[in-house]
């Protein structure tokens, strides 16, 4: 199973793939935590 970190751009409201194909959920969550506060982020399972 792989994970993708997506970000939501404030003006558009659309979600975009930021970091695709991450093998570890822990790594994906760490990346998400680094982004949050600046942009809205989410982790999606593939």
Secondary structure, DSSP 8 states (H G I E B T S, - for coil): --EEEEEE-TTT--EEEEEEEES-HHHHHHHHHHHTTTSEEEEEE-
